[in-house]
């Protein structure tokens, strides 16, 4: 069942009250419609009713306009786009002002709680990634190294008919070790902890080009960006996801990763390719990791912009504030 808007209800009630009042007044005044004077009086009353209703409609719509503006703001709020607030309107009443301020405080509280909980989840994920990477490197990889050494020792004393098979098995063990090291590197980049963001990105781009046989170029305008550890990790993960999307979907012939603003208040990281491209408006976020990239950018106080079109390649731009710089 469709509900009637509050403004329509108020106008209807006011109309009934005005008509009923005028009717009661005309009855009390014993207006005689058969006489010319009575007819003129009745026409004057009708004109007065019409003018009163028109003025009432204009006044009520003007008084309800701030409430309508606040309602539209409430309907379009998206917590993934922080900073949206309801602004004061001309002629708003005290009650509407209180409602607007309460709504803005609620939005601020929700954004803070969302960022806090999401940051805690992200940090827990990264801690688990680091633990798994250490286990792969320290335990599984060492076990495979021991197996490879045992195979090498056995191959030296084995009959010739088994030497080839043992050598192939040793090769497979070495290949498994390299894949485990690559997996551990993706789970938790040691270069990021040991050398910083730019060397880690440079290594990531180089390994991407070697693995997928796609020419990949990296450039930066400074030696060390002014970012905290968490922001550096966010930048690394966003670039990692962008390169992964290029490898899986883009069919690109070249890739370029640039880092600009290392010494300024904002760092801009751009990942561009000349691949197939896509329509960002028709692509669901969850299908290509875009939701995770946007979420990480939001938690770092940054912004993620994606420019793409079918056949024109894709440009992913991540902008992050430098450490110690507050948002406007």
C-alpha positions as CSV (number, residue, x, y, z in Angstrom):
1,X,0.0,0.0,0.0
2,X,1.4,3.4,-1.1
3,X,1.8,5.9,1.7
4,X,0.8,9.5,1.3
5,X,3.6,12.1,1.7
6,X,3.5,14.2,4.8
7,X,3.2,17.4,2.8
8,X,0.1,16.1,1.0
9,X,-1.5,15.1,4.3
10,X,-0.9,18.5,5.8
11,X,-2.3,20.3,2.8
12,X,-5.4,18.0,2.7
13,X,-6.0,18.7,6.4
14,X,-5.6,22.4,6.0
15,X,-8.0,22.4,3.0
16,X,-10.7,20.6,5.0
17,X,-10.3,23.0,7.9
18,X,-10.6,26.1,5.7
19,X,-13.6,24.8,3.7
20,X,-15.3,23.6,6.9
21,X,-14.6,26.9,8.6
22,X,-16.0,29.0,5.7
23,X,-19.0,26.7,5.3
24,X,-19.8,27.1,9.0
25,X,-19.3,30.9,8.8
26,X,-21.7,31.1,5.8
27,X,-24.3,29.0,7.6
28,X,-23.9,31.1,10.7
29,X,-24.2,34.3,8.7
30,X,-27.3,32.9,6.9
31,X,-26.1,33.7,3.4
32,X,-29.0,33.6,1.0
33,X,-27.8,32.4,-2.5
34,X,-31.1,33.4,-4.0
35,X,-30.3,37.1,-3.6
36,X,-27.8,39.0,-5.6
37,X,-25.9,40.2,-2.5
38,X,-25.8,36.7,-1.1
39,X,-24.5,35.3,-4.4
40,X,-21.7,38.0,-4.4
41,X,-20.8,37.1,-0.9
42,X,-20.6,33.5,-1.7
43,X,-18.4,34.2,-4.7
44,X,-16.1,36.3,-2.5
45,X,-15.9,33.5,0.0
46,X,-15.0,31.0,-2.8
47,X,-12.3,33.4,-4.1
48,X,-11.0,33.8,-0.5
49,X,-10.9,30.0,-0.1
50,X,-9.0,29.6,-3.3
51,X,-6.5,32.3,-2.4
52,X,-6.1,30.9,1.1
53,X,-5.5,27.4,-0.2
54,X,-3.0,28.6,-2.8
55,X,-1.1,30.7,-0.3
56,X,-1.1,27.8,2.1
57,X,0.2,25.5,-0.5
58,X,3.1,27.8,-1.4
59,X,4.0,28.5,2.2
60,X,3.8,24.8,3.2
61,X,6.0,23.7,0.3
62,X,8.5,26.3,1.2
63,X,8.5,25.2,4.8
64,X,8.8,21.5,3.9
65,X,11.6,22.1,1.3
66,X,14.5,21.7,3.9
67,X,13.0,18.4,5.0
68,X,12.8,17.2,1.4
69,X,16.4,18.2,0.8
70,X,17.5,16.3,3.9
71,X,15.5,13.3,2.8
72,X,17.3,13.3,-0.6
73,X,20.7,13.5,1.1
74,X,19.8,10.6,3.3
75,X,18.8,8.5,0.2
76,X,22.0,9.2,-1.7
77,X,24.5,8.6,1.2
78,X,27.1,5.9,0.4
79,X,29.5,5.0,3.2
80,X,32.1,4.0,0.6
81,X,32.3,7.7,-0.4
82,X,33.0,9.5,2.9
83,X,32.4,13.1,3.5
84,X,28.9,13.4,2.2
85,X,26.9,15.6,4.6
86,X,23.5,17.4,4.7
87,X,24.0,21.1,4.4
88,X,21.7,23.9,5.9
89,X,18.8,25.1,3.7
90,X,17.2,28.5,3.6
91,X,14.3,28.8,5.9
92,X,14.8,25.5,7.8
93,X,13.2,25.4,11.2
94,X,14.9,24.5,14.5
95,X,13.5,21.0,14.4
96,X,14.9,20.4,10.9
97,X,18.2,21.9,11.9
98,X,18.4,19.5,14.9
99,X,17.5,16.5,12.7
100,X,20.2,17.5,10.1
101,X,22.9,17.9,12.8
102,X,22.0,14.6,14.3
103,X,22.1,12.9,10.9
104,X,25.6,14.4,10.2
105,X,26.8,13.2,13.6
106,X,25.5,9.7,12.9
107,X,27.2,9.7,9.5
108,X,30.5,10.7,11.1
109,X,30.2,8.0,13.8
110,X,29.3,5.3,11.2
111,X,32.3,6.3,9.0
112,X,34.7,6.2,12.0
113,X,33.3,2.8,13.1
114,X,33.5,1.4,9.6
115,X,37.0,2.6,9.0
116,X,38.1,1.3,12.4
117,X,36.5,-2.2,12.0
118,X,37.7,-2.5,8.4
119,X,41.2,-1.5,9.3
120,X,41.3,-4.0,12.1
121,X,40.2,-6.7,9.6
122,X,42.8,-5.7,7.1
123,X,45.6,-5.7,9.7
124,X,44.4,-9.2,10.8
125,X,44.5,-10.4,7.2
126,X,48.0,-9.0,6.7
127,X,49.2,-10.6,10.0
128,X,47.8,-14.0,8.8
129,X,49.4,-13.5,5.4
130,X,52.7,-12.9,7.1
131,X,52.4,-16.0,9.3
132,X,51.5,-18.2,6.3
133,X,54.4,-16.7,4.3
134,X,56.8,-17.4,7.2
135,X,55.6,-21.0,7.5
136,X,56.0,-21.6,3.7
137,X,59.5,-20.1,3.8
138,X,60.8,-21.5,7.0
139,X,59.1,-24.9,7.2
140,X,57.8,-26.1,3.8
141,X,60.6,-24.6,1.8
142,X,63.2,-26.0,4.1
143,X,61.6,-29.4,3.9
144,X,61.7,-29.3,0.1
145,X,65.3,-28.2,0.3
146,X,66.2,-31.2,2.4
147,X,64.3,-33.5,0.0
148,X,66.3,-32.0,-2.9
149,X,69.6,-32.6,-1.1
150,X,68.6,-36.2,-0.3
151,X,67.7,-36.7,-3.9
152,X,71.0,-35.3,-5.1
153,X,72.9,-37.6,-2.7
154,X,70.9,-40.6,-3.7
155,X,71.4,-39.9,-7.4
156,X,75.1,-40.0,-7.0
157,X,75.0,-43.6,-5.8
158,X,72.0,-44.8,-7.8
159,X,72.2,-47.1,-10.7
160,X,72.3,-45.4,-14.1
161,X,68.7,-46.5,-14.9
162,X,67.4,-44.5,-11.9
163,X,69.7,-41.5,-12.2
164,X,67.5,-39.8,-14.9
165,X,64.3,-40.3,-12.8
166,X,66.0,-39.0,-9.7
167,X,67.3,-35.9,-11.5
168,X,63.8,-35.2,-12.9
169,X,62.4,-35.6,-9.4
170,X,65.0,-33.2,-8.0
171,X,64.1,-30.7,-10.8
172,X,60.5,-30.8,-9.8
173,X,61.4,-30.3,-6.1
174,X,63.4,-27.2,-7.1
175,X,60.5,-25.9,-9.2
176,X,58.2,-26.4,-6.2
177,X,60.6,-24.5,-4.0
178,X,60.6,-21.5,-6.5
179,X,56.8,-21.5,-6.7
180,X,56.5,-21.6,-2.9
181,X,59.0,-18.7,-2.6
182,X,56.9,-16.7,-5.2
183,X,53.7,-17.5,-3.2
184,X,55.3,-16.4,0.0
185,X,56.5,-13.2,-1.7
186,X,53.0,-12.5,-2.8
187,X,51.5,-13.2,0.6
188,X,53.9,-10.9,2.4
189,X,56.5,-9.0,0.4
190,X,59.8,-9.1,2.2
191,X,61.1,-6.3,0.1
192,X,58.5,-4.0,1.5
193,X,59.6,-4.6,5.0
194,X,63.3,-4.6,4.2
195,X,63.8,-1.9,1.6
196,X,60.6,0.2,1.5
197,X,57.8,0.9,-1.0
198,X,59.6,1.9,-4.2
199,X,62.1,-1.0,-4.3
200,X,59.2,-3.4,-3.5
201,X,57.1,-2.0,-6.4
202,X,60.1,-2.1,-8.7
203,X,60.6,-5.7,-7.9
204,X,57.0,-6.5,-8.3
205,X,56.8,-4.9,-11.7
206,X,59.9,-6.7,-12.8
207,X,58.7,-10.1,-11.7
208,X,55.3,-9.4,-13.3
209,X,57.0,-8.7,-16.7
210,X,59.2,-11.8,-16.4
211,X,56.3,-14.1,-15.4
212,X,53.8,-13.0,-18.0
213,X,56.2,-12.0,-20.8
214,X,54.7,-8.5,-20.9
215,X,57.0,-5.4,-21.1
216,X,56.5,-3.6,-17.8
217,X,58.1,-0.3,-16.9
218,X,58.4,1.4,-13.5
219,X,59.2,5.0,-12.8
220,X,59.2,7.3,-9.7
221,X,60.0,10.9,-9.1
222,X,61.7,10.4,-5.8
223,X,63.6,8.0,-3.7
224,X,61.2,7.6,-0.8
225,X,57.6,8.7,-0.4
226,X,56.3,10.2,2.8
227,X,53.9,7.4,3.7
228,X,53.4,5.4,6.9
229,X,53.7,1.6,7.0
230,X,50.0,1.0,6.6
231,X,49.7,3.4,3.6
232,X,52.7,1.8,1.9
233,X,51.1,-1.6,2.3
234,X,47.8,-0.3,0.8
235,X,49.7,1.1,-2.2
236,X,51.5,-2.2,-2.7
237,X,48.3,-4.3,-2.5
238,X,46.4,-2.0,-4.9
239,X,49.3,-2.2,-7.5
240,X,49.4,-6.0,-7.0
241,X,45.7,-6.4,-7.6
242,X,45.8,-4.0,-10.7
243,X,48.7,-6.1,-12.2
244,X,46.8,-9.3,-11.5
245,X,43.8,-7.9,-13.3
246,X,46.0,-7.0,-16.3
247,X,47.4,-10.5,-16.4
248,X,44.0,-12.2,-16.2
249,X,41.8,-9.9,-18.3
250,X,43.6,-7.2,-20.3
251,X,45.5,-9.0,-23.0
252,X,48.0,-6.0,-22.8
253,X,51.2,-5.7,-24.8
254,X,52.8,-3.2,-22.3
255,X,52.3,-2.0,-18.8
256,X,53.5,1.1,-17.0
257,X,53.6,1.9,-13.3
258,X,54.4,5.4,-12.2
259,X,54.7,7.0,-8.7
260,X,54.5,10.8,-8.6
261,X,54.6,13.2,-5.7
262,X,57.1,11.4,-3.5
263,X,58.1,14.7,-1.9
264,X,54.7,16.4,-1.9
265,X,51.6,16.2,0.2
266,X,49.8,13.7,-2.0
267,X,51.2,10.6,-3.7
268,X,49.7,9.4,-7.0
269,X,50.3,5.9,-8.2
270,X,49.2,5.1,-11.7
271,X,49.0,1.6,-13.3
272,X,48.2,1.8,-17.0
273,X,48.0,-0.7,-19.8
274,X,47.1,-0.8,-23.5
275,X,44.8,-3.8,-23.2
276,X,41.2,-4.5,-24.1
277,X,39.7,-2.1,-21.5
278,X,36.2,-2.3,-20.2
279,X,33.2,-0.3,-19.2
280,X,33.6,0.5,-15.5
281,X,29.9,1.3,-15.2
282,X,28.9,-2.2,-16.2
283,X,31.5,-4.2,-14.3
284,X,30.6,-5.4,-10.8
285,X,33.2,-4.6,-8.2
286,X,33.4,-8.1,-6.8
287,X,34.2,-9.6,-10.2
288,X,37.7,-8.0,-10.6
289,X,38.8,-7.0,-7.1
290,X,37.7,-3.4,-7.5
291,X,35.8,-3.5,-4.3
292,X,38.9,-4.5,-2.4
293,X,41.0,-1.9,-4.1
294,X,38.5,0.8,-3.3
295,X,38.2,-0.4,0.3
296,X,41.9,-0.3,0.8
297,X,42.2,3.2,-0.7
298,X,39.4,4.4,1.6
299,X,41.1,3.0,4.7
300,X,44.3,4.7,3.8
301,X,42.5,8.0,3.4
302,X,43.0,8.0,-0.3
303,X,41.0,7.8,-3.5
304,X,40.9,5.3,-6.3
305,X,40.0,6.4,-9.9
306,X,39.6,4.0,-12.8
307,X,39.5,5.2,-16.4
308,X,38.8,2.7,-19.1
309,X,36.8,2.0,-22.3
310,X,36.5,-1.0,-24.5
311,X,39.6,-1.1,-26.7
312,X,41.4,1.8,-25.1
313,X,43.2,0.2,-22.2
314,X,42.8,0.9,-18.5
315,X,44.3,3.5,-16.1
316,X,44.1,2.9,-12.4
317,X,45.0,5.9,-10.2
318,X,45.5,5.8,-6.5
319,X,45.9,9.0,-4.6
320,X,47.1,8.9,-1.0
321,X,47.8,11.7,1.4
322,X,51.3,11.9,2.8
323,X,52.0,11.1,6.4
324,X,50.9,13.9,8.7
325,X,48.7,15.6,6.2
326,X,45.1,15.9,7.3
327,X,42.1,15.8,5.0
328,X,40.4,19.1,4.2
